Amino acid sequence: MDTALTVTRGAPLSLTNLFTSLHPNDQIFTGVYEPEGSQEKLIGQIYRSQTMTNAHMVFLLQCDNDKSRDFVILLEGLIKQAGHWGAKQVVANLDITSELFPHFRQAGFSVLAKQRVFQCEPAGLLEDKMPNGWRTWCHEDINAMRGLYQTLVPPLIQAVEPISRREAQGLVHYDPNGALVAYADLIYGPVGVWVLPVIHPQINENMGDLLNQMVLDVRKLNKKPIFIASRSYQPWVESALEEIALEASPEQAVMVRYLALRQRVKSTYVYSPVENGQPEPTITLSSVKERHNG
């Protein structure tokens, strides 16, 4: 349900995942629903990271005689818990051919985007081809990253997924002219590294070489297997990854259930001088320092 969690920590019920301690401030909840007249139980888990405003579905366990209504009740219970945490949305990654897809639809989830996840290894020595490569980002890169993010990521997704999950410092890449053309959000785990790149389509470098270099530079930071997520709003990334990846996951739907919606509210009071950016000519303005010294 959360691909990033799966590729970095392993399958939800694996020993690696169970023994991996989450941050004390992270919130996790396992819900159990026993349908009336049935001996079998439906089980689901949801969690919310301290760095995110949304919650993520972790897993759902199916039984042989599962019914749509029963799954919707379980999902609604998990969603209610996310609301108690103060989450604004609940996000789930689901194979588009999954039998659970209709249940999520009935529970109010909608498709935000589609994605595929590629496992990659560095191919050859590319350091001579791209001497500038990728580097770890710092605070000076944030404004440029925000500009690239707002240009390439659709507004609906921006409301759900921030520039970074802030699990680890990611990477940035600048072209020879000093313009930021790509950045990559990273999550490290005991079994792998999850990468979500944001790359401008109009770059001077070869897209395949750029991604190969990114994999090589991530490899220098962490020796675990590398998994790169390609979103449907960046088809040029998926095309390049298909040429260099070892393997790829089936197409997934990034689904979201909104718990809070932004609504424009008209202000009751209007302050024309402030809103127009022009102060009233009769108002005397002076700096705080000048008044203090006077």
Contacts in CASP RR format, 6 or more apart in sequence:
PFRMAT RR
TARGET T0000
AUTHOR 0000-0000-0000
METHOD contacts of the structure
MODEL  1
MDTALTVTRGAPLSLTNLFTSLHPNDQIFTGVYEPEGSQEKLIGQIYRSQ
TMTNAHMVFLLQCDNDKSRDFVILLEGLIKQAGHWGAKQVVANLDITSEL
FPHFRQAGFSVLAKQRVFQCEPAGLLEDKMPNGWRTWCHEDINAMRGLYQ
TLVPPLIQAVEPISRREAQGLVHYDPNGALVAYADLIYGPVGVWVLPVIH
PQINENMGDLLNQMVLDVRKLNKKPIFIASRSYQPWVESALEEIALEASP
EQAVMVRYLALRQRVKSTYVYSPVENGQPEPTITLSSVKERHNG
1 12 0 8 1.000
1 56 0 8 1.000
1 57 0 8 1.000
1 58 0 8 1.000
1 59 0 8 1.000
1 60 0 8 1.000
1 92 0 8 1.000
1 93 0 8 1.000
1 94 0 8 1.000
2 47 0 8 1.000
2 56 0 8 1.000
2 57 0 8 1.000
2 58 0 8 1.000
2 91 0 8 1.000
2 92 0 8 1.000
2 93 0 8 1.000
3 93 0 8 1.000
3 115 0 8 1.000
3 117 0 8 1.000
3 194 0 8 1.000
3 227 0 8 1.000
3 229 0 8 1.000
3 249 0 8 1.000
3 252 0 8 1.000
4 165 0 8 1.000
4 187 0 8 1.000
4 194 0 8 1.000
4 196 0 8 1.000
4 229 0 8 1.000
5 12 0 8 1.000
5 17 0 8 1.000
5 47 0 8 1.000
5 56 0 8 1.000
5 58 0 8 1.000
6 12 0 8 1.000
7 117 0 8 1.000
7 191 0 8 1.000
7 192 0 8 1.000
7 194 0 8 1.000
7 225 0 8 1.000
7 227 0 8 1.000
8 187 0 8 1.000
8 188 0 8 1.000
8 189 0 8 1.000
8 190 0 8 1.000
8 191 0 8 1.000
8 192 0 8 1.000
8 193 0 8 1.000
8 194 0 8 1.000
9 16 0 8 1.000
9 17 0 8 1.000
9 20 0 8 1.000
9 189 0 8 1.000
9 190 0 8 1.000
9 191 0 8 1.000
10 16 0 8 1.000
10 17 0 8 1.000
10 190 0 8 1.000
10 191 0 8 1.000
11 17 0 8 1.000
12 45 0 8 1.000
12 58 0 8 1.000
12 59 0 8 1.000
13 59 0 8 1.000
16 190 0 8 1.000
16 191 0 8 1.000
20 189 0 8 1.000
20 190 0 8 1.000
22 28 0 8 1.000
22 47 0 8 1.000
23 49 0 8 1.000
23 50 0 8 1.000
25 50 0 8 1.000
26 47 0 8 1.000
26 48 0 8 1.000
26 49 0 8 1.000
26 50 0 8 1.000
27 47 0 8 1.000
27 48 0 8 1.000
27 55 0 8 1.000
27 85 0 8 1.000
28 45 0 8 1.000
28 46 0 8 1.000
28 47 0 8 1.000
28 48 0 8 1.000
28 58 0 8 1.000
29 45 0 8 1.000
29 46 0 8 1.000
29 47 0 8 1.000
29 78 0 8 1.000
29 81 0 8 1.000
30 43 0 8 1.000
30 44 0 8 1.000
30 45 0 8 1.000
31 43 0 8 1.000
31 44 0 8 1.000
31 45 0 8 1.000
31 74 0 8 1.000
31 77 0 8 1.000
31 78 0 8 1.000
31 81 0 8 1.000
32 41 0 8 1.000
32 42 0 8 1.000
32 43 0 8 1.000
32 44 0 8 1.000
33 41 0 8 1.000
33 42 0 8 1.000
33 43 0 8 1.000
33 70 0 8 1.000
33 73 0 8 1.000
33 74 0 8 1.000
33 77 0 8 1.000
34 40 0 8 1.000
34 41 0 8 1.000
34 42 0 8 1.000
35 42 0 8 1.000
35 67 0 8 1.000
35 70 0 8 1.000
38 63 0 8 1.000
38 65 0 8 1.000
40 63 0 8 1.000
40 64 0 8 1.000
40 65 0 8 1.000
41 63 0 8 1.000
42 60 0 8 1.000
42 61 0 8 1.000
42 62 0 8 1.000
42 63 0 8 1.000
42 66 0 8 1.000
42 70 0 8 1.000
42 71 0 8 1.000
42 74 0 8 1.000
43 60 0 8 1.000
43 61 0 8 1.000
43 74 0 8 1.000
44 57 0 8 1.000
44 58 0 8 1.000
44 59 0 8 1.000
44 60 0 8 1.000
44 61 0 8 1.000
44 74 0 8 1.000
44 78 0 8 1.000
45 57 0 8 1.000
45 58 0 8 1.000
45 59 0 8 1.000
45 78 0 8 1.000
46 55 0 8 1.000
46 56 0 8 1.000
46 57 0 8 1.000
46 58 0 8 1.000
46 78 0 8 1.000
46 81 0 8 1.000
46 82 0 8 1.000
46 90 0 8 1.000
47 55 0 8 1.000
47 56 0 8 1.000
47 58 0 8 1.000
48 54 0 8 1.000
48 55 0 8 1.000
48 56 0 8 1.000
48 82 0 8 1.000
48 85 0 8 1.000
48 87 0 8 1.000
49 56 0 8 1.000
49 165 0 8 1.000
49 167 0 8 1.000
51 165 0 8 1.000
51 166 0 8 1.000
51 167 0 8 1.000
52 162 0 8 1.000
52 165 0 8 1.000
53 87 0 8 1.000
53 88 0 8 1.000
53 89 0 8 1.000
53 162 0 8 1.000
54 87 0 8 1.000
54 88 0 8 1.000
54 89 0 8 1.000
54 90 0 8 1.000
54 91 0 8 1.000
54 160 0 8 1.000
54 161 0 8 1.000
54 256 0 8 1.000
55 82 0 8 1.000
55 83 0 8 1.000
55 85 0 8 1.000
55 87 0 8 1.000
55 89 0 8 1.000
55 90 0 8 1.000
55 91 0 8 1.000
56 90 0 8 1.000
56 91 0 8 1.000
56 92 0 8 1.000
57 78 0 8 1.000
57 90 0 8 1.000
57 91 0 8 1.000
57 92 0 8 1.000
60 71 0 8 1.000
60 74 0 8 1.000
60 75 0 8 1.000
60 100 0 8 1.000
62 99 0 8 1.000
62 100 0 8 1.000
68 102 0 8 1.000
68 103 0 8 1.000
68 106 0 8 1.000
71 100 0 8 1.000
71 103 0 8 1.000
71 107 0 8 1.000
72 103 0 8 1.000
72 106 0 8 1.000
72 107 0 8 1.000
75 103 0 8 1.000
75 104 0 8 1.000
75 107 0 8 1.000
76 107 0 8 1.000
78 90 0 8 1.000
79 90 0 8 1.000
79 107 0 8 1.000
79 257 0 8 1.000
79 259 0 8 1.000
82 90 0 8 1.000
82 259 0 8 1.000
83 259 0 8 1.000
86 259 0 8 1.000
87 259 0 8 1.000
88 258 0 8 1.000
88 259 0 8 1.000
88 260 0 8 1.000
89 160 0 8 1.000
89 256 0 8 1.000
89 257 0 8 1.000
89 258 0 8 1.000
89 259 0 8 1.000
89 260 0 8 1.000
90 109 0 8 1.000
90 256 0 8 1.000
90 257 0 8 1.000
90 259 0 8 1.000
91 112 0 8 1.000
91 160 0 8 1.000
91 161 0 8 1.000
91 254 0 8 1.000
91 255 0 8 1.000
91 256 0 8 1.000
92 104 0 8 1.000
92 109 0 8 1.000
92 254 0 8 1.000
92 255 0 8 1.000
92 256 0 8 1.000
93 115 0 8 1.000
93 252 0 8 1.000
93 253 0 8 1.000
93 254 0 8 1.000
93 255 0 8 1.000
94 100 0 8 1.000
94 101 0 8 1.000
94 104 0 8 1.000
94 252 0 8 1.000
94 253 0 8 1.000
94 255 0 8 1.000
95 101 0 8 1.000
95 250 0 8 1.000
95 251 0 8 1.000
95 252 0 8 1.000
95 253 0 8 1.000
96 114 0 8 1.000
96 250 0 8 1.000
96 251 0 8 1.000
96 252 0 8 1.000
96 253 0 8 1.000
97 250 0 8 1.000
101 253 0 8 1.000
104 255 0 8 1.000
107 257 0 8 1.000
108 257 0 8 1.000
109 255 0 8 1.000
109 256 0 8 1.000
109 257 0 8 1.000
110 255 0 8 1.000
110 256 0 8 1.000
110 257 0 8 1.000
111 253 0 8 1.000
111 254 0 8 1.000
111 255 0 8 1.000
112 156 0 8 1.000
112 157 0 8 1.000
112 160 0 8 1.000
112 254 0 8 1.000
112 255 0 8 1.000
112 256 0 8 1.000
113 154 0 8 1.000
113 157 0 8 1.000
113 231 0 8 1.000
113 232 0 8 1.000
113 233 0 8 1.000
113 253 0 8 1.000
113 254 0 8 1.000
114 231 0 8 1.000
114 232 0 8 1.000
114 251 0 8 1.000
114 252 0 8 1.000
114 253 0 8 1.000
114 254 0 8 1.000
115 229 0 8 1.000
115 230 0 8 1.000
115 231 0 8 1.000
115 232 0 8 1.000
115 251 0 8 1.000
115 252 0 8 1.000
115 254 0 8 1.000
116 229 0 8 1.000
116 230 0 8 1.000
116 238 0 8 1.000
116 241 0 8 1.000
116 248 0 8 1.000
116 249 0 8 1.000
116 250 0 8 1.000
116 251 0 8 1.000
116 252 0 8 1.000
117 227 0 8 1.000
117 228 0 8 1.000
117 229 0 8 1.000
117 230 0 8 1.000
117 248 0 8 1.000
117 249 0 8 1.000
117 252 0 8 1.000
118 227 0 8 1.000
118 228 0 8 1.000
118 230 0 8 1.000
118 241 0 8 1.000
118 242 0 8 1.000
118 245 0 8 1.000
118 246 0 8 1.000
118 247 0 8 1.000
118 248 0 8 1.000
118 249 0 8 1.000
119 225 0 8 1.000
119 226 0 8 1.000
119 227 0 8 1.000
119 228 0 8 1.000
119 245 0 8 1.000
119 246 0 8 1.000
119 247 0 8 1.000
119 248 0 8 1.000
120 211 0 8 1.000
120 215 0 8 1.000
120 226 0 8 1.000
120 227 0 8 1.000
120 228 0 8 1.000
120 241 0 8 1.000
120 244 0 8 1.000
120 245 0 8 1.000
120 246 0 8 1.000
121 215 0 8 1.000
121 219 0 8 1.000
121 225 0 8 1.000
121 226 0 8 1.000
121 246 0 8 1.000
122 212 0 8 1.000
122 215 0 8 1.000
122 216 0 8 1.000
122 219 0 8 1.000
123 212 0 8 1.000
123 215 0 8 1.000
123 244 0 8 1.000
124 212 0 8 1.000
126 209 0 8 1.000
126 212 0 8 1.000
126 213 0 8 1.000
126 216 0 8 1.000
127 133 0 8 1.000
127 213 0 8 1.000
127 216 0 8 1.000
129 209 0 8 1.000
129 213 0 8 1.000
130 205 0 8 1.000
130 209 0 8 1.000
130 210 0 8 1.000
130 213 0 8 1.000
132 173 0 8 1.000
132 174 0 8 1.000
132 176 0 8 1.000
133 173 0 8 1.000
133 213 0 8 1.000
133 217 0 8 1.000
134 171 0 8 1.000
134 172 0 8 1.000
134 173 0 8 1.000
134 182 0 8 1.000
134 184 0 8 1.000
134 213 0 8 1.000
134 214 0 8 1.000
134 217 0 8 1.000
134 218 0 8 1.000
135 171 0 8 1.000
135 172 0 8 1.000
135 173 0 8 1.000
135 217 0 8 1.000
136 169 0 8 1.000
136 170 0 8 1.000
136 171 0 8 1.000
136 172 0 8 1.000
136 221 0 8 1.000
137 145 0 8 1.000
137 169 0 8 1.000
137 170 0 8 1.000
137 171 0 8 1.000
137 172 0 8 1.000
137 183 0 8 1.000
141 172 0 8 1.000
141 180 0 8 1.000
141 183 0 8 1.000
144 172 0 8 1.000
144 179 0 8 1.000
144 180 0 8 1.000
145 163 0 8 1.000
145 172 0 8 1.000
145 180 0 8 1.000
145 183 0 8 1.000
146 163 0 8 1.000
148 180 0 8 1.000
148 181 0 8 1.000
148 182 0 8 1.000
148 183 0 8 1.000
148 198 0 8 1.000
148 200 0 8 1.000
149 158 0 8 1.000
149 163 0 8 1.000
149 198 0 8 1.000
150 158 0 8 1.000
151 200 0 8 1.000
152 198 0 8 1.000
152 199 0 8 1.000
152 200 0 8 1.000
152 233 0 8 1.000
152 234 0 8 1.000
153 161 0 8 1.000
153 198 0 8 1.000
153 233 0 8 1.000
154 233 0 8 1.000
157 231 0 8 1.000
157 233 0 8 1.000
159 262 0 8 1.000
160 256 0 8 1.000
163 185 0 8 1.000
164 170 0 8 1.000
164 185 0 8 1.000
165 185 0 8 1.000
165 187 0 8 1.000
167 186 0 8 1.000
167 187 0 8 1.000
167 188 0 8 1.000
168 186 0 8 1.000
168 187 0 8 1.000
168 188 0 8 1.000
169 186 0 8 1.000
170 183 0 8 1.000
170 184 0 8 1.000
170 185 0 8 1.000
170 186 0 8 1.000
171 183 0 8 1.000
171 184 0 8 1.000
171 186 0 8 1.000
171 214 0 8 1.000
171 217 0 8 1.000
171 218 0 8 1.000
172 180 0 8 1.000
172 182 0 8 1.000
172 183 0 8 1.000
172 184 0 8 1.000
173 180 0 8 1.000
173 181 0 8 1.000
173 182 0 8 1.000
173 183 0 8 1.000
173 210 0 8 1.000
173 213 0 8 1.000
173 214 0 8 1.000
174 180 0 8 1.000
174 181 0 8 1.000
175 181 0 8 1.000
175 203 0 8 1.000
175 204 0 8 1.000
175 205 0 8 1.000
176 204 0 8 1.000
181 199 0 8 1.000
181 200 0 8 1.000
181 203 0 8 1.000
182 197 0 8 1.000
182 198 0 8 1.000
182 199 0 8 1.000
182 200 0 8 1.000
182 203 0 8 1.000
182 210 0 8 1.000
182 214 0 8 1.000
183 197 0 8 1.000
183 198 0 8 1.000
184 195 0 8 1.000
184 196 0 8 1.000
184 197 0 8 1.000
184 198 0 8 1.000
184 214 0 8 1.000
184 218 0 8 1.000
185 195 0 8 1.000
185 196 0 8 1.000
185 197 0 8 1.000
185 198 0 8 1.000
186 193 0 8 1.000
186 194 0 8 1.000
186 195 0 8 1.000
186 218 0 8 1.000
186 221 0 8 1.000
187 193 0 8 1.000
187 194 0 8 1.000
188 222 0 8 1.000
188 224 0 8 1.000
189 224 0 8 1.000
190 224 0 8 1.000
191 224 0 8 1.000
191 225 0 8 1.000
192 222 0 8 1.000
192 224 0 8 1.000
192 225 0 8 1.000
192 226 0 8 1.000
192 227 0 8 1.000
193 218 0 8 1.000
193 222 0 8 1.000
193 224 0 8 1.000
193 225 0 8 1.000
193 226 0 8 1.000
193 227 0 8 1.000
194 227 0 8 1.000
194 229 0 8 1.000
195 214 0 8 1.000
195 218 0 8 1.000
195 226 0 8 1.000
195 227 0 8 1.000
195 228 0 8 1.000
195 229 0 8 1.000
196 228 0 8 1.000
196 229 0 8 1.000
196 231 0 8 1.000
197 211 0 8 1.000
197 214 0 8 1.000
197 228 0 8 1.000
197 230 0 8 1.000
197 234 0 8 1.000
197 237 0 8 1.000
198 234 0 8 1.000
199 207 0 8 1.000
199 210 0 8 1.000
199 234 0 8 1.000
199 236 0 8 1.000
199 237 0 8 1.000
201 234 0 8 1.000
201 236 0 8 1.000
203 210 0 8 1.000
207 236 0 8 1.000
207 237 0 8 1.000
207 239 0 8 1.000
207 240 0 8 1.000
208 240 0 8 1.000
208 243 0 8 1.000
208 244 0 8 1.000
210 240 0 8 1.000
211 228 0 8 1.000
211 237 0 8 1.000
211 240 0 8 1.000
211 241 0 8 1.000
211 244 0 8 1.000
212 244 0 8 1.000
215 226 0 8 1.000
215 228 0 8 1.000
215 244 0 8 1.000
218 226 0 8 1.000
219 226 0 8 1.000
228 241 0 8 1.000
228 245 0 8 1.000
230 237 0 8 1.000
230 238 0 8 1.000
230 241 0 8 1.000
231 237 0 8 1.000
231 254 0 8 1.000
232 238 0 8 1.000
241 248 0 8 1.000
242 248 0 8 1.000
273 279 0 8 1.000
273 280 0 8 1.000
273 283 0 8 1.000
279 285 0 8 1.000
END
